């Protein structure tokens, strides 16, 4: 294969790089492009442009080309494996890829190499997706808490919509790489907002699966009871296709639910049957003033779809305190040897270093109390989901912040008295609920998004709503400046 | 060993990124490492106080399950 067509694609055919999985799959099956050509084109673009956003951890080009050759052989004899066959993708650098560095975004682990693949990587390869690279992340997924976007071995994640702004964390590279058309989809992870936040800031569609639906074998452990892995894609439909490939039981993951996911749009429920809870205060007071119109329009689209919207609220529990206590306790234990060795001081962010050191002093009584309150959180959601099928709020209340803004800065306006559903991100993570981040508008050229949250294992409902929302809007198709 | 563009890309990223990380991030107000740890301890204390505001019955078990054997 000559390199000339690849260069032409890489330089002149942006349509290809912003195509959905279904569109790319159709081209491969129709032999309009080979898997090797597609992989080379994406590798060229990824290696050339990812450093611009500090999204590149490592290129896996050689392996990727080899896998693409296998896919071409299969396609030549019309052996179709599914929609991910031959589709390039990236994975967050907290997932082990055998014999390649896995840094967890942290300097003390810069030389770490595993001799096995993470379960998600195994599953992507089984589906014949082509893993072309590893994507940057906030160091240790930000487990100790961090003050600056630059809390990473790879530097601050830069937002493709405006490189003076953050791409979000901790799946920074996954968000920016999908947004910039460097990979058709990526795998991110979420303990408390790490898929939803970069998805919202970068304008991509991100799915946080139910806790236990996707195996974490081979993924960095931050919080054993809260860590989840999920897809970050161009559309809700793409999220469904990727989730089908990566979900499933795994005895190597103690939290595995032993369940799979099947993306079958023909079995979607009637959307007018999905009772949807929302809190007006989220969009009218919690949202940043300039983002309110976009959220209002998004609610209008949900009404057009036929979703019966009804006001609701969360139980009054200290979600933030419970979340931070659990992550501190479990993260402190997971990284105990790093902390006690003193190598924790090599991390980039002073607040993260201090947070991890202090975590070893967290009283067991506090951790147990937090886990007991978590039982109340689960009970409260079970009761809420008797009346509702889906909850909707903002994924983030405004667009991406400037890189120089301290992430722990006090807000410059008073907090509304009514919490509404504003604490749905920590609450949903505590209860292990699935969530979908959907781009819903732009504020001064920067994307904003809503999030949909459902009962455990109700990803189908969220994807169904997301697909209908994206039939009526084009925010997910817009591209950042070249 | 010949250094190609590819090799530089594959193996040089960590070093380059480490260099980036070595340049200190902007700090709102410089704090000593000791102050940072003290601040983290204070934050833990405050969250502990928030947790203490919730009434828990003695039969409310933690949200994890022990399975025998």
HADDOCK unambig.tbl for C-alpha pairs under 7 A between the chains (distance, minus, plus):
assign (segid A and resid 57 and name CA) (segid B and resid 13 and name CA) 6.76 0.50 0.50
assign (segid A and resid 58 and name CA) (segid B and resid 10 and name CA) 5.91 0.50 0.50
assign (segid A and resid 58 and name CA) (segid B and resid 13 and name CA) 6.97 0.50 0.50
assign (segid A and resid 59 and name CA) (segid B and resid 10 and name CA) 5.94 0.50 0.50
assign (segid A and resid 107 and name CA) (segid B and resid 18 and name CA) 6.61 0.50 0.50
assign (segid A and resid 110 and name CA) (segid B and resid 14 and name CA) 6.67 0.50 0.50
assign (segid A and resid 148 and name CA) (segid B and resid 25 and name CA) 6.88 0.50 0.50
assign (segid A and resid 150 and name CA) (segid B and resid 25 and name CA) 5.98 0.50 0.50
assign (segid A and resid 152 and name CA) (segid B and resid 21 and name CA) 6.56 0.50 0.50
assign (segid A and resid 153 and name CA) (segid B and resid 17 and name CA) 5.51 0.50 0.50
assign (segid A and resid 153 and name CA) (segid B and resid 18 and name CA) 5.46 0.50 0.50
assign (segid A and resid 153 and name CA) (segid B and resid 21 and name CA) 5.35 0.50 0.50
assign (segid A and resid 154 and name CA) (segid B and resid 17 and name CA) 4.40 0.50 0.50
assign (segid A and resid 154 and name CA) (segid B and resid 18 and name CA) 6.78 0.50 0.50
assign (segid A and resid 154 and name CA) (segid B and resid 20 and name CA) 6.78 0.50 0.50
assign (segid A and resid 154 and name CA) (segid B and resid 21 and name CA) 6.65 0.50 0.50
assign (segid A and resid 155 and name CA) (segid B and resid 17 and name CA) 6.36 0.50 0.50
assign (segid A and resid 155 and name CA) (segid B and resid 20 and name CA) 5.66 0.50 0.50
assign (segid A and resid 155 and name CA) (segid B and resid 21 and name CA) 5.64 0.50 0.50
assign (segid A and resid 318 and name CA) (segid B and resid 50 and name CA) 6.65 0.50 0.50
assign (segid A and resid 318 and name CA) (segid B and resid 51 and name CA) 6.76 0.50 0.50
assign (segid A and resid 321 and name CA) (segid B and resid 47 and name CA) 4.98 0.50 0.50
assign (segid A and resid 321 and name CA) (segid B and resid 50 and name CA) 6.58 0.50 0.50
assign (segid A and resid 321 and name CA) (segid B and resid 51 and name CA) 6.64 0.50 0.50
assign (segid A and resid 322 and name CA) (segid B and resid 51 and name CA) 6.92 0.50 0.50
assign (segid A and resid 348 and name CA) (segid B and resid 21 and name CA) 5.85 0.50 0.50
assign (segid A and resid 350 and name CA) (segid B and resid 33 and name CA) 6.97 0.50 0.50
assign (segid A and resid 351 and name CA) (segid B and resid 36 and name CA) 6.25 0.50 0.50
assign (segid A and resid 354 and name CA) (segid B and resid 36 and name CA) 5.55 0.50 0.50
assign (segid A and resid 354 and name CA) (segid B and resid 37 and name CA) 4.47 0.50 0.50
assign (segid A and resid 354 and name CA) (segid B and resid 40 and name CA) 6.25 0.50 0.50
assign (segid A and resid 355 and name CA) (segid B and resid 37 and name CA) 6.70 0.50 0.50
assign (segid A and resid 355 and name CA) (segid B and resid 40 and name CA) 5.43 0.50 0.50
assign (segid A and resid 358 and name CA) (segid B and resid 37 and name CA) 6.14 0.50 0.50
assign (segid A and resid 358 and name CA) (segid B and resid 40 and name CA) 6.13 0.50 0.50
assign (segid A and resid 358 and name CA) (segid B and resid 41 and name CA) 5.83 0.50 0.50
assign (segid A and resid 366 and name CA) (segid B and resid 48 and name CA) 6.04 0.50 0.50
assign (segid A and resid 368 and name CA) (segid B and resid 62 and name CA) 6.29 0.50 0.50
assign (segid A and resid 369 and name CA) (segid B and resid 51 and name CA) 6.96 0.50 0.50
assign (segid A and resid 370 and name CA) (segid B and resid 51 and name CA) 6.65 0.50 0.50
assign (segid A and resid 371 and name CA) (segid B and resid 62 and name CA) 4.58 0.50 0.50
assign (segid A and resid 371 and name CA) (segid B and resid 63 and name CA) 5.23 0.50 0.50
assign (segid A and resid 372 and name CA) (segid B and resid 60 and name CA) 6.03 0.50 0.50
assign (segid A and resid 372 and name CA) (segid B and resid 61 and name CA) 5.49 0.50 0.50
assign (segid A and resid 372 and name CA) (segid B and resid 62 and name CA) 3.93 0.50 0.50
assign (segid A and resid 372 and name CA) (segid B and resid 63 and name CA) 5.93 0.50 0.50
assign (segid A and resid 374 and name CA) (segid B and resid 63 and name CA) 5.91 0.50 0.50
assign (segid A and resid 375 and name CA) (segid B and resid 62 and name CA) 6.25 0.50 0.50
assign (segid A and resid 375 and name CA) (segid B and resid 63 and name CA) 5.01 0.50 0.50
assign (segid A and resid 404 and name CA) (segid B and resid 26 and name CA) 6.71 0.50 0.50
assign (segid A and resid 406 and name CA) (segid B and resid 28 and name CA) 7.00 0.50 0.50
